[in-house]
Amino acid sequence: MKTQGQAALSAIAETTGLSRSSVHRHQQSIERAEQYPESSGWETQVGYRWLVRLVIAVVYHFGIKQGVGAESLSAFFKAIHLDTHIGSSPTALRQLKHRVEAAIVEYASAQTEDCQPTDGQGVWLGADETFFGLSTLVLMELASGFIFTEVETEDRTYNTWTAQIPPEWEKAGWHCHSLVSDEARSLIKLATTGLGTVSVADLFHTLRNLGRPLGRSLGKQLAQVDKQAKQLLHRLSQAASDETKTALQAEYDAVIQQQQRVINDQQRYRQTRQAISLSVHPFDLETTQWQLATDLRARLSDLLPTLNALAADYGGASALSAVTTFERQIPALAQGVHLWWRWATQALSAETQDPEVQSWLLTVLLPWLYWSQQASKTRTPHLKHRYQQTASNAFNHLMAAEVTLTLQAEDLLRWLQWGRRMCANYQRTSSAVEGRNGYLAQRHHASRGFSAQALTVLTVLHNFDLKRLMVQRRFSGSLATGFLTSLNQF
């Protein structure tokens, strides 16, 4: 005679057309899925949709963006009791990750049409490479951080670089005003021949090249003198005879004099490096007025005697060679200021022909916006203080100008937006590319390498899943907004 449970099982099988064994297996699955108090919530339509969003978001933010492995994600889903509701094995999560990556690449292709220049828009590019066995070439628009090229190649020659320029570059009408780089030969040729622009020396690499022989030698010399002074002081305290004390005291005094000389030279070196950094701007830090390329060349050239004198005493041939390289790069550093001013004046002529407004923008509004941006960006306390003080002086000049007080509110807002964009366009280093290379190095190490598709996905995420103001203004919106709202396809 059938039990009540068996009778119910037979009734369900007869109604559904399934075999009793299939119905029994389904019932066991339901029991396993509902073994936790919160399980019933995932069975509702709203709960299921939220569960799908959770899974995709975890795979997206942690599996793809942070490089967390499928095994760790699987353990996480099991820990929060979702393994009974979703396919959360490492294999299933890897398959889902690949599907999400494919969707990201498709999203980037769809957004390409929106990433087009407006009339008269140009870009200020930076280029560099990093190495993970193969060379990874990065070509980036520095103001927004938008990556035009990021690809692994066998070499970093000029032909390889030009082959990586996006095919839609000329078709879309992109215009490059400058290419900032460490001035490797292939990159200089990429700028002048491949992109038809001017190569600008990267201030970051310039200062680093000076610091390697000079700064390192000064630091090493000071450490040696400090050690000698401590040893002599110890011996002096242990000396027994007056004759020995007199000899050690004379030797100690000589070492202290040498120590002070090295300290003074180190201070001169640091002041000279800072003077270089503070000079390479389109505006004068003291007067807040614009600085011409000829003025910058003269200012940087005035620092050469100090650098040569230091190089003669510290660092040897390598330091002298670094100073020679810096002297050669002075015109390229000044060229960046000249190119930006030419860009600014040309862009301004397209916006207004009023000479009074043009003068106000170039000599009053832009200095305040520029130094405000510099103060906001820098993290070095004494530099931030100097930039803030200069920005404050420029603001006083702005508020004292007659045009500031007579412009309509909508016109003033328009010029503020234009000025912010224009000031952000000036870039004197390729540090954004260096930062990108640092991120790739961490991901490459954590993931033990990455495939060509993984690198493509990381590029798309960098370009479209950023919320920096310049990216949103210049290119399309956030990937997360466009992509994570369409999760139901999975």
N, C-alpha and C positions, 0 to 999 in steps of 0.2 A: 504494500500500500504506500503511495507517494506521500512524503511529508509536505508540510505547507510551503517550505522553501523550494522543494523540487517542483511542486505544482506551479508556483509563481515563475520559476525558471522556464517551465514548459510553456506557460502562457505567453511570456515575453518572446520566446523563440518562435512560437506560432504567429504572433502578431507582427514581428519584424522580419520573419522569413530567414532568420539566422539559425545556425545550429545551436543546440544547447551548450556545447563546449565554447563556442564563440561568445554567447551571452555571458557564460560564467567568467570568461577571461575579461570581458569588458567590465563586469561588476567588480572584479578584483582590482582592475585599474582605477576605477572610480573610488574604491575604498582607500587605495594607496594615495590617491591625489587629495583626498579629503581628510587625511590623518592629522592635519594641523588646524588650529582654531581659525586661522585667517584664510584657509584654503577656499572656503565658499565664496569669498569675495572675488577671486580670480575667475570664477565661472560665470559672472555676470558680464554683460556686454561692455559696460564701462570699465570693469576690472580687467577684462581681457585686453582692451585697447591700451590701458595704462601699462599693463604687463609687457605688451609688445614695445611700447615706447621705452620702458625701462631697459629691456634687453638690448635694443638697438643703441640707446644712449650709452650704456656701459661699454659695448663693443666699440662704439665710435670714439668716446672720450678717453677710454683707458686702453683698449686694445689697439686702436689705430693711432691716436694722437700721442699717447704716452708709451706705447710699445709694450704693454703688459701682455704676457704670454697667455695662450688659450688655456693651459693647465690652471693658471692662477684664476682666470675668469670662471672656469668651471667650478673650482673650489669655492669661489665667492657665491655663485648661484646656489650651490648645495648648502652653504652655510645659512642662507636666508630662506631656505625651504622652497626654492623655485624649481629644483631638479625634478619634482614630480609633475610639473606643469609644462615645462619647455624642454626641448632637446638641448641639454647643457653639457654634453660630453665635449672634450677638447676637439674632437674631429668635427662635430656639428658646429661648434663656435668658429673654427677655422673656415668652414664653408660659408658661414654667415658673414664673417669678416671679409672674405673675398667678394661676396655679393655687394656688401656695402662699399667696398673700394671701387668696384666697377661702377656703382651708381654715382660715386663722387667724381670719377673721371668723366662720366657722361654729363654730369652737372657742369663741370668746367667747360666742356665743349659747347654746351648750350649757352653759357655765359660769355663766350668769346665775342659774340656780336655786340655785347654791351661794353666790352673793354676796348673802345675805340677812342681815338683822340678827338677832342672838339677843335673847332677852327682856331688855328694859331697856337694850339697847345703843344708844348714841347716837354722833354724829359731830361733829367740830369742823372746819368747812369753811374753805377759803380760795378766793377768787375774784379773777380779774384777766383782763386781755385784752392781746394783743399784736397788732401790725399787720404784714401782708405784702401790702399793697394792700387786702385785706379784713381785718376784725377776726377774730381767733381767740379765742374765749371759753373759759376754762378754769375748771372748778369741781372742786376737789380736796379729798379728805379728808387733812388735813395730817399726821396721825400716821403713816399708812401710805403716803401718796403715791398712794392709789387715785383715779383720775380718773373722776368721774361724767359730766362733760360736757367735750368738746373738739371744737369745731366752728367752721368759718369762716362768718361772717355779714356782711351788708351794714352793720350798725350794731351798737351796744352799748347800746341802750335797755333799759328795764326789761321791756317786752313781749318783746323778743328774748331776754333772759336767761331769763324764766319759760318761754318756749316751748321752751327747751333742757333744762329739768329733766327727767330721765328719766321716762317715763310710769309706770314701776313704782315710783317713789319712794314715793308714798302707799300704794299697794297693798301694798308690802313692809313698810311700817311704819317707815321710816327716821325718826329724830328728830334734828334738828340743834340742838345746844346753843349754837352761836355761828357767825357768819360773819366771818372776818377779811379785811379789804380795805383799799384806800387811801381808802375812804369816798367814792367817787364817788356821786353822787345815785342812779344806777340801782342800785348795789350796796347802798346803805343800804335802798332800797325792796325789793330782792330779799330781804334778810335779814328785815326787819320784816313785809313783806306776803306775799312769795312763799313764804318758808320758815317764817314764823311764829316767828322767833327774834330774837336781838339782834345788832346790828352792832358789832363790836369794831375799834378803830383798829389798823392795822398798824404796829408799832414800826419796822420797816424803812423804810417810807415816811415816817413821822414824823421820824426822824433824817435821812433824806435831804433832806426839805423844809427842815429847819433848816440843813443843811450847804451847800445850794446858795447862798443869799445870804450867810450868815455865814462859813462856813468858806472859801468862795471869796474873799470880800472880805478876810478876814484874811490869807490866803496871798498874794493879790495885793499888799496893802499892805506886807507884810513883804519881798516880792521887790523892790518899788520902793525901800524904805528901804535894803535891802542894796546895791542898785546905787548909790544915792546915796553911801553910806558908802565903797564901793570907789573911786568916782570922786574923792571929796574926799581920800581917803587918797593917791591917785596924784598929784593936784594938789599936795597938801601936800609930798610928797617931791620935787616938781619946782620948788617955790617958791624964788625967789632972795632976796628982801628979807625982813627980819624983820617988817615991817608986814604983808606979804601972808601970811606964815606965821601971824601972830597972828590975822588975820581968818579964815583957812581953818581954824585950829585950833578957834576958837569955833564956826564953822559945823559942823565935824565932830563936836564934842562934843554939839551940839544934836541932830544926826542920830542919834548913838549912843544918846542918851537916848530919842529917839522909837523907835528900833529895839528897845530893851529894853522899852519900854511895849507895843509890838505883840507882842513875844514873850510877855510876861506875860499879855496879853489872849488870845492864842492858846492858851496853857496853860489859862487859866480856861475858855475855850470847850470845849476837849477834855475837861477834868475834868467840866464840866457835862454834856456828851454822854454821857460814861461813867457819870456818876451816874444819868442817865435810864435807860440800859441796865441797870445793876446794880439799879435799883429795881423794874423791871417784872418781878417774879417773885411766885409765890404764897407764897414763904417769904422771910424776912428773911435777908440774906447774913451779917449779923453774929451774930444770935442763933440762926439756923437754924429759928426758930419761924414759924408761919404768919402771913401778912400780910393784913389785911383791906383791902377796897377804900377805906375811909375813910383808913386809914393811907397807902396809896399815893397817894391824891389829895393829902393834906397834904404828902407828901414831894416830889412833883412840883411842886406849887404853890410850895414854898419856893425852887425854882430859877428861877422867873420873873423876880425882880428882876435877877439876874445876866444872864439872857438879854436882858432889855429894855435894860439898860445897854450891853451889847455891841452890840445892834442899833442903838442910838442913834448909836454911833460908827462902825459898819461895816455896810455893806449897804444903808443908807438905808431907803426905804419898803418895799422887798421883804423886808428882814430883819425889820422891825417886823411886817409882815403874816404872816411865817412864825411868829414868836413868838405872835402872836394865834391863829393856826391851832393851834399846839401847845397853847395854853391851852384852846382849845375842845375838843381831843381828849383832855384829861386824864381826864374822866369816862368816855370810851369805852375808854381804856387800863385804867382801874381796873375797868371792868365785866368785862373778860376774867378778871381774878383772882377777882372775885365769882362769876361764872358757873361757873368751874372748881371752886371750893370747894363751891358748891351741888351740882354734879354729883357730886363726890367723896363728900360726906356722904350724899346720896340713894343712891348706889350702895352705899356701905358699910352703910347701914341695911338694904338688901336682902340683904346677906351675913351680917351678925351683929347681934344685939341686945345683946351683952355690952358694957357701957359701958367697962370696963377695956380690952378689946381695941380698941374704937373709938378711945379716947384714945391708946393706944399706936400705932395705925396713923397717926393724923392728926398727932401731935406728935413721934413718934420714928422710925418706919419711913419714912414718905413723905419727910421732909426729906433723909434719907440717900440714898434712891433718886433723888430729884429732882436734888440737887447732883451726884451721881455721873454722871447722864445729861448734865447741863450740862457737866461737866468733860470728858466723853468727846466731846461734839459740837464744842466750840469749838476753833478752831485758833490763836487769839491767845495767845501765851505768857503774858503777865501775867494775862489773864483765866483761863486754864486753871489757873494756879497758885492764884489766889484761890478758884476753884471747888473745886479739889482740897483746899485747906486747910479750906474750909467742910464739904466732904463728910467729911473726916477727923474734924472736930469732931463732926459728926452721927453718925458711926460709933461714936465713943467713947460718946456719949449712948445710942446703940442698945444697945451691949454692956453698959452699966451698968443698963439697964432690967430690972426683975424679970420682966416678961412675956416678954422675949426668951429668958430662961434656962429658963422653965417651959413654953413651948409645945412640943408634939410636933413632930418633924422634918417630918412630912407637912403639918401645919398651917402651919409656918413657910414651907415651900416654896410652899404655896398663897397665902399673903399676899404673899410676894415677887413672885410672878407677877402677882397682882392689882395690887400697888403699881406695878410697872413699867409695866403697861398704863395705869394711871391717870395716872401722871406724864407718860407720852408723850402723853397726850391734851391736855395744856396746850400751846398754841401761841400765841405772841405776835406772830409775823410770818407773812406769806404767802410767805416766801422760797422754799419748795418750788415754788410756782407760778411765781415769777420764774425759778427754775432750769429749769423745764419750758419756759418761753417762750424762754429762751436756747438750749436744745437745738433747739427748733423753728426758731428763727431760723437756726441753723447748717445744719440739714437743708434748710430752704427755700432758702438761698443756694447750697448745694452741688448740690442737685438742680434748681435754677432753678424752684422751685415744686413743689407736690405736689397730686395730685388728692384728691377727697373720700375715695375708698377708701384712698389711701395714708395720709391723716391718720387714718382709722379704724383702719387696721392699726397705726400707730404708737401709738395709744391702747391697743389691745389688748396690744401688746408691753410697754408701760409698766406696765399693770395686772397682767399674768399672767407675764411673764418677768422678774420681780424676785425677789430672794432675801432682801429685808429681813425681819427677824423679824416686824415688825408686819403686813406684808402676808400672810405665811403664816399667822399666827395669826388675822387678822381675815377674810381672804378665802380664795379657793382657791389651789392650789399653782402651781408654775412651769409656764409655757407650754412651755418647752423640754422638760421632763420628759414632759408629756402629748402634745406634738405631734411631737417628733422621734423618738419611739419607734414611730410609725405611718407610717414613710416608704415602706413597700412599696406603698402605694396609688398612688404615682407611678411 
